[in-house]
């Protein structure tokens, strides 16, 4: 459990959450699909939504997670990239790589 807490702190920072920064249920669903490498078109088909709607969710994810690229969005969601663009190092990275 401590590794998950550290990954969350790395990904989201320690600032308090507000209504505008919390992910919606649909945004979490879209993010899950993105983590599996699915395209906006594939996500739209699986969720029964339009590509425009899914793209809007992806834009909201980029904004809420302060990610300027798809790679940064995925890295942030997985806890590999902090809100200030830094990457974890030391013990956390070793734990994530299974070397601890």
Protein Blocks (a to p, Z undefined) as FASTA:
>chain_A
ZZmmmmmmmmnojadcdfklpccfklmmmmmmmmnopafklmmmmnopafklmmmmmmmm
mmmnopabfklmmmmmnopacfkopacehjllmmmnopZZ
